[in-house]
């Protein structure tokens, strides 16, 4: 069993803990998710990941919960556990070992999915999808990279049989997801109505992280990482995570230079979830954007709709990047 692989996944889990501290190279301290730790002191942390006899384990000194790291992930982060088993399989295959684990499915598509749908740029100006994109003021340069389908569930089931419960009508904007080598590995469907889920992300290769913009980003330069693809379209050299945690997703991408990454969460200072995510990103060593109090809009797209220019957005972002102690002080002022 690989020590380094388990250590890697302990760090990938770090964002899910409100408290995560590295004591040394054999010990991590966290706030226990099994018992919730102290209800009186939110900084109390009595859970520990520790290395013993070449194996990583977990033990809480409050509730006594103790398991191996794989079993901890299996219960408290099933998606990450799935990714761990895949990495373990790859490692054992490299060493000539065998492991009875299913491989991550890669959908074999006979036709190019993009040939089954229509580019936004080719639609008539009065078309509902064209109007939606225009009303959101999405930059024209992206109109050729966005698509439309009259029935999203029908499209998905054509590519992956019985994947979704088919609907009579399900018109959506299609946002393709490409690898660094411009190979399409998935897509996100954005609903045009308020019925049902606003966003649905489909992976044709489930080993890939759900991220938009990999085909255009330069990790050697400053990179802004947003929660949604539309927001990223207003800022050069940007990425967007589609329905996944930003920190965990970034940790799974080769070539990421942490010092160059600026994470941008939605502007929701009263949201405990957002505040916790910002804290986790800071504790993981990332730069974060903490919005100033004079910005009231929820996200970048809403800021554009309120009258801010792309230059205004970029200047605001650049002036509000924080890390380490600066981030903690700015986050304290941001809570309101």
Protein Blocks (a to p, Z undefined) as FASTA:
>chain_A
ZZklmmmmmmmmmmmpmbdcdfblmbccdddfknopafklmkbccbdcddeehiacdddf
klopacdfklmmmmmommlmmmmmmmmmmmmmmnopacddddddddddfbafklmpccfk
lpcfklmklmmmmmnopafklmmmpccdfblklmmmmmmghkbccdfbdcddddddddfk
opafbdcdddfbfghjfbdcddfblkbccdehjlmpcfkbccdddfbfklmmmpghiadd
ehiafklmmmmpghiafklpccdddddfkbmklmmmmmmmmmnopacddddfkbmbfblm
lmmmnopafklmmmmmmmmccehjlmmmmmmmmpZZ
